[in-house]
């Protein structure tokens, strides 16, 4: 069943075209992502779908009885009611049924007050109403409210608390929760993952996967999209294009499509050139003029392809360092922090050790103190106990998610130039250009920048510091997906150490080689990326479940536990072996290419006639071949473990 259809939708604001000839079809139970750059028109498209704003041209079809719910990017639930009463309002029709059922029960309790015929009518009305009450969820709606509130991290809250006393992020989560409880046929969600920690994101993914209606989502969380959607509409250069599959599949298909289109375009260009050359050579010859004229007609009738357009311009980020740090970069010992107005500490017993080159992701629920811990490292907050030691030659660069380091009264150019007055203006403009501030953009006041622009400006300042320890607090907030990918590439090539907080699990997977899970008991380290961390957490949960079963049943299953651990250890070792093999294969391929390059150089006349150069290349080749032999020996040893 088609729930909504948009054909040829166009929208402009003044003279600025936002959307042109957009085509979208939404069927029952579809899971759709709308993706594109910041400013591409994604939110505008959702507002058109939700009848929040009109469109200029095109056709918009939907059934008259379609129920839909819309969560805007900045929606907050403003209400003077309590949390529970506001959620309960969704089920006001059930409350009315309850009231009516109680009235009918009162009448049925005194059959002498009515005659037999009237009593039978009341009884039938009661039975019909009770069936409808049950089918509409009358006996489960309270548990549904509790389930959604718990999933959205309100499990420990007093449900009698007034909503107007909550933070903006909490009000946004409640707006989402109320929408989920309404269960419309179509959910339209603009950045629903904002203000959600990782546990809440995981819950929301599961909820949406099992949602009975259709869903349209705009989100910059690629991990979230991969787990919730099966159709992707890309908005680029005002137009839409449809892809089937997850977000990752969309990226693969997009790359393949571009490659195929480029091949077809280049082939046609080659054919055109060949035909033009033939016409030019043969049009004046009597013996071949007819063939040339035929080719000319063929060329005139040909439908010429436009050159395929690649991705729109992206930021160009990179981070260098002034000098290399010592091997011991950071040591945190038994750290504790408490705000002045608090009785209980925000955290205690935190231990963390970072070596040069480590990439450590700090994870944990909202409110556990991740941002505060980062601030203590950069001395913006001060602990009441414990010790923080920076290693030799460590220079710290800090990215603040609140961007308090930016000055609203300055222009973009002044923001950088005032801190580095000895750098030429041209060089400052070049750096800003790399972060997509070009032309008059650099004269914009910081106060007028969007969230994404402020993030890019803060990252450009971080680049200028050339620090060898980067402390990053939610660096992907406000960045579109393309900018996130560019940032990931820059951090992957960074030669220093990184400690960061992020709710972007895709980003954590790309950057982290260690995950530090923060809890009230301190920090627990996991050596691997985010997916590996999840595997280990699942193993721990399974082990805890088995231990609980043993305690309840009072049954000794020590052998089973040991076998479970051994099997998991084997699986862990096998994953480690495969990762080592893959890394060795990369090194072998790189070394072989290097040897081939050296041998090719030695065949050059200017090299073999220069004895010193030839000897130098020969020695380097021998060294590389010895390295290759060692790598192959390691690879063979690891492969033999599988036999």
N, C-alpha and C positions, 0 to 999 in steps of 0.2 A: 504493500500500500504506500503510495506517495503522500508524504505529509506536507512537503513544501517544494516549490519549483520556482527558480529565478531564471528568466531568459532575457539576455541582452540588457542586464541592469547597468546603468551608468549613473555616476554621481560626481558632481563638482562642487567645490566651495569657492564662490566667486569665479575667478578665471583659472583656478587651479583644479585640474582634472585629477580625481582620486581613483575612480573605478570606471571601466569602460567595457561594455559587452560581456558582463560577468554572467556565467552560467553555472548554476548549482542545483543539484537535485538531492532531496533528502527523503529516504524511505524509512518505513518503520524498522526500528532497531539498528539503524545505521550508526556507525561510530566514525565521525568525521573530524579531521583536524584542518583548520585554516592556517596556513603558514606563509611567511614572507617577512621582508625587512620591516623594521620600525618605520612607520609612516607609509607603508604600502597600502593601507586601507582595510586591514583586517577587522579592527574594531568598528569601523564605519559599516562594513558589510554585516556584522552581527547586529548592529543597531537597526539596519534596514530590515533584517529578518525578524527582529523583535518589535517592529513598528514603532521604534523610538524616533526615527527620522525618516523623511520621505526620500524617494529616489527620483532622479530626473527623467530617465527613459527606461523602457523595457517592460517586461511583464512579470507579475508576482502572483503565483497561485498557491492557495492553501485552503483546506476544508474550513467551512464556517465554524465547525464545532471543535477545531484543533485547540488543544490546551498546550501552552508552552510557558516555560519559565526562563527568565533572562537574568544572569548575574553579570553586572558590568564590572569593569576593571577596578573601579574605586568605590564600589557599593559598600555601604555600612548599614547595619540594621539599627536605625534610630528609633527608640521606643522607651516609654516610661514604665513598661511592664517588666515583670521578672523574666528570667530566662525561661522557666518552665511555662509560664502563662503565654508567652509569645509563641513558643513552639506548639503549645496546645491549641492555639487559635486556628492552626491548619486543620484541625479536626473538629471545628465548631459544629459541623453538620452531624457528627457522631454524638457530640454533647447534647444537641437538640433531640436526637433519637433516644438517648439515655433518659432525658427528662420525660419524653413521651411514654417510654416504657414504664417508668416509675408511676406515672399517672394511671396508665392502664392496669398496672399491678394493684394499685389502690382500689380501683373500681372492681377488679376481679376478687379482691379480698372480702368484699361484701356483696355476695350474689343476691341477697334479699333486696338490695337497693334498686335492682333492675329486673325486668321480666326475663324469662328464659330465652326468648328470641334475641333480645338486646344483648344478653350475656354471651350468646354464641357469636354475635357480630364482634363484640369486644375481644373475645378469645381469638377469633380469626385475624382481626387487626393486629393483635399482639404477636401472634405466630408469624405473620407476614413481616412485621417490623423487625422482629428478632432475627429472622433469616437475613434480611437486608443489612441489619446492624453487624451481624457476624461476617457476611461476605465483604462488607466495606472495611473490615479491620477493626471493629469495635472492641474486640477482646485483646487486640495486640498493639494498638496505637501507642499506649504508654511505654511498652517495651521498645517499640520502634523509636520513640523520642529519646529514650535513654541510650539506645544503641548508637544513634547518630551523634548525640552529644558526647558520648564516650569516644567515639571514633574521631571527633573533631577536637579532642583534647580538653573537654569540659567534664571529664569523669570525676575529678576531685573537687569540682566547684559546687558551691551551694546554689542549687537551682532557684532558690528564692532571691538571689542577688539581682538588683535592678540592672537592666542592660545599660542605662545611661552612665553607669559607673565603670564600665569596661573600657579597655583600650580600643583604638581603631582597628587593630588587627583582629581582636576578639570579636568585634562587631561584624567584621567582614566574614569571619568563620561562621557566625550565627546566621548571617544572611544566606550563606551557602547551605547551611543545615536546614533552614526553613524551606528553601527551594527543593532540597532532596526529599524532604518529608511530603511535599505536595505531589510529587511523582507525576509531573505533566507528561504528555505524550512526547514532547520535544524539550530537551534541556539545551539552552544556549549559554555557554560558559566562556567568559572573557577572563583569562588568566586566573583560573580557580585555584592554582597552586600557590599564589602569593600568600604570605603569612603562615604557611604550613611547614611544620618540621617534617623530618623524614618519616617518622612513624605515622604521622597523620596522612602524609602523601601516600604511603603504602596502603593505609586503610581506604582512602578515597579511590585509589586504583581498583581495589577489589570491589568496592561498592558500585563503581561505574561499569565495570565488566559485567556485573550481574543486573544492571539497571534494565527494567522492562521496556523502556521507550527508546527513542533515538537521541543522540547526543551530538552537538556541534561544539568544538573546543578551539579556542585560541590559547596557546601556551608556548612559552620558550623553554619548557622543561622537556628535553628530548627523551629522557628515560621514561617519563610519565606518558608521553605520546606513544612510545614504542609499546607500552603495555595496555593502552586503552583504545587506540584507533585502528581502523582497517581501511580507511579511505583518506587521502590527503588532497586538498585543493591548495595549490600554490598561487598566491597573488604576487605578480611581478610585472612591473611596467604597466600597471593599471588593469592587466588582464588576468584571467584565471585559467589554470590547467589542472586536470584531474589525474590522479595517480591511485592505483589500487595497491593496498598493502600497508605495512607499518611505516613509521617515519624513516627507519633505516632503509627499508625497501624503496621508499620514495627517493632517497638520496642516490641509491644504486641505479634505479631506473632513469632518474634525471641525467646522471652522468652518461649512461649508455645511450640515451636518446640524443644528447648533445653530440656525442662521438659519431653516431650514425648519421645525424643530420649534417655534420661537418663533412663527412666522407662523401655524402650524396652531393652536397654543394660543390666541393672541390672537383668531383668527377664531372659535374655539369660544366664547371668553369673550364676544365681541360677540353671537354668536347666542343664548347663554344670557341675556344681559341683555335683548335684544330680546324674547325669548319671555316672560321674567318680567314685563316691562312690559306686554305684551299681556294676559297672564293677569290681572294686577292690575287693568287697566282694564276688562276684558270679562267677568270671572267672575260679576259681579252683574247683568249685563244679560240679559234673557230672550232677546233676539234673537241674542246672541253667546256665551251661556254654554256651548253645546255645543262650539263651536270652542275656547274657552278651556280647557275640560276636556280636549279632545283634545291641546292644546299641553302641558298639565300632565303628561299621561301620557307624551307624547313626551319631555319634559324629565326625567321620573323614570327612563325607560329609557336615557337618554343615558349613555354611558360617558365620564366626565369625565377630561380629560387633566390630569396633574400639570404644573405650570409647569416648563419645561426648566431644568435646573441648569447654570449656566456653570462655568467653571474655579474650583477651590478658591482660597482667598485666596492672593495672591502677595505677596512682599516689594515694598516701594515705595522704590526706591533713587534717589538723585540726588546729584550732586556739584557744589557751588558753589566759587567761589574768593574769597579775601579781596581780591585785587587782580590786575590784569592785568600779565603779565610783558612784558619787552622782546621784540623780534622774534627776537634770538639767544638761545635758551634754554639750549643745551648744546653745548659743543665738546669733543670727545675727540680728542687728537692723539697718535699713535704710542704707544699705551698697551700696557704689558706687565705681566703678573702671574705671580708664582711663589710657591707655598706653601713655607714654610721647609723642610719635609721633602723637597721635590722638587728634582731636579737640572735637569730641563727645565721651561721656563715653561708655565703653563696656556694662555696666549695671548700673542701679541706683535703689534705693528704694527696695532693697532686704531685706526681713525679713524671718527668719527661726528659728524654735525652735525645738530642738531634746531632747527627754527624754531618759533615760536609756532603752535599749532594742529596740528602734525604728530601723526600716529598711527603709530608705528613698532613693528612686530612683529620681535622678535629670534628667529631660528630657527637651527637647527643640531643636529647629533647630540648625544646625551647625553654629558657629560664634556668638551665643547668649551669650557666656561667661561661660559655665558650667565648663570647665576645669579651667578657670581663677578663678572662685569662689572657687573651691576646693583648688587651690594654695594659695588663701588668707587665708583660714582656717589653712593651715599648714605653713603659713608665708614665702612662697616662692615668693609671690607677696604681695603688700601692697595697700590698698584702699585709695582713696582721701577723702572719707567721710564715716561715719557710724562707727559701733562698732561690734567687735567679742569677745564674752566672753566664755571661757571654764569653765565647772563646776568643783566641788571638785573632786580631785583624778583622773581627766581625763588624760589618756595617749594616744597620737595620733599615729597611724600607717598609713603610706601613701604609696599607690601603684600608681606609675607614669606610665601612658601609654607609655611615651617615654623612660622609663627605664634609666633615666639619673643617677640614683643612682648606676648603675652597672659600674664596672671598666674594660674596654676592655683589659687592660694589665695584668689582674690577671687571675688565673685559677678558675674554679668553686669552688674548695675546699678553696682556699685563699679568695674568695669573702665572704664566711661566716665566716671562721676561724679568719681572720684578725679583724673582728668586735667583735668576741666573743672568744678571745684568751684563756680564762680560761676554756672553754668547751673542754672536751677530743676529740681528733681527731675521735675516734670511734663513739662518739655521733653525731659529725658533719656529718660524713659519713652516719650514720643511717638516719638523717633528710634528707640529699640529696637523699638517696635511696628512701625515701618515695615520693620524687618528681621526681622519675625515673632517677636519676643520680647514676649509679652503676659502680663498677670496675674502669676502666681507664677513664670513662666519667668525673669523678671529676677532672681529670688532664687536661681537655680540656681548652684552653684559652676562656675567655668570648667572645672575638671577633669572634671566630669560631662557636658560637652557632647559631642555627636557631631562628626565632622569637618565636616559641613555647617553645623552651628550655630556652630562656631568660625570658619568662613570668613565667615559673615554678621556675627558680632561684630567680626571684624577689619575688615570693610568698613564697619561703622558707625563705627569709630574713624577710619578713613580719611576718611569723610564729614565728621567733626567738624573735621579739620585745615584744610579749605578751601584745600588746596594748589593751585597752578596748574601743577605738573609732577607727574604721577603715574607712579611707577616700580612696575610690577606684576609679580610673579613667580608665574606660574601662578594667576591669580585665580579661575579656574573650577574648580579642584580641589575635590572634595567637594560641589560645588553640584549640585542636581538641574537638569533641563533648564529648568523654569519659572524658577528663580532665575537661571540663566545668561541667559535671554532678558531678564529684568528688568535685570540688570547691563549687558547689551549696550545696552539702551535708554538707561540712565543715562550710560554712557560715550559713546554717540553724541551726546548733548546736552551733554557736558562742554565748557566754553568754553576749557579750557587745552590742555596738551600731554601726550601719553601715550607712554611707552616700556614695552613689556611683553614678557614671555616666556610663551608658551603652546604646548601641544601640541594644543590644540583648534582644528582647522583651520576649522571653522564659525565660531567666535568670531573668529579672525584675519580671515576674509573680511568679517565684519560691522564690525570696528573699524578694521583697518589701512588706511592709504593708502600705506604704504611697508613693504617687507619687507627687513630687514637680515640677510643670511645670514652666519653666523659660521663661520669655518674656521681651520685652523692658519695660513693666510696673512693673516688679518685679517678685514675685513668687506666684503661686496659688497652694494650697494644696488640694489633693484628698486622702481621707482615704480609701485605698484599694490597690489591685494589679493592674497590667497594664490593664487587661481586664475590670476591674471595671472603671478605668480611661477612657478607650475608651467609655464605656457605658455613663458615665457622659458627656463626650465631645459630644457624639451624641445627648444626651438630650439637651445640651446647644445649639448645632447647630440647632436642630429642633425648639427650642423655639425662637432662633434668626430669623429663617426663618418665623415662624408664625408672629413674631413682624414686620418683613419687609413687609409681605403681608398686615398686618393691616395698616401699614403706607401708602403703595401704594394705597390700596383700600379704605382707610379712613372708615373702618367698625369697629364698636366696637364689640369685641368678648371676653370681659373680662371673661364671664362665661366659655367659651371654654378654655381659658388659665388656669383659676383656676382648671377646671376639669382635664386638662392635667397635671398640677403640682400635683394635688391630686393623680391622677392615678400613676404618676411616683414615688410620695412619698410612695404610697402603695406598689408598686413593689419593691422600695428600702428597705422598712421595711420588706417585705416578704423575700427578699434575706438575709437580716440581721438575721431574725428569723430562717431561715433554716441553716445559718452558725452557729448560736448559738446552735441549736438543734444538729447539727453534732458534734460540739465540746463537748457538754454535753454527747453525746453518747460515745465518745471516753473516757471521764473521768469516766463515769459509768462503762464501760468495764474494764478500768484499775483498778478502785477501787474494783470491784468484784473479779478480778484476785488476787489483793493484799490480800483481806479478805480470799479467798480460800487458799492462800499460808500460811497466819498466822494460820488458823485453822488446816492446815496439819501439821505445825510445832508443834502445841500444842498436837498433838497425839503422838509425839515422846517420848519414855521413858525418854531420857535425859532431856527433857523439863518439863514434868509434875512431875518428881521427884525433880526438882529444883523449889521451890515455888516462889522465887523471879523472875525467868525467866518466869514462867507460869503467874504470876501476870502482869508482864510487857507486855507480848503478849496479855493477856486478855484486858488490858487497850487500847492497840494499836488497837485491833480488834473492841472494842466498839467505839473508836474514828472514825475508818474507816467506821463502819456501820452508825454512825450518819452523816458522810460526804456523804455516799451513799444515805441516806434518803433525805438529803438536795438537792443533785443533781437530784434525781428522782422527787422531788417536783417541782424543776425549770423546768425539762423536761416536766412534766405533764402540768404545766402552759402554757408553750410555745406551746405545742401540742393543748391545748384547744383553743388557739387563732385562729386555723384553722377551728374550728367548728362554 
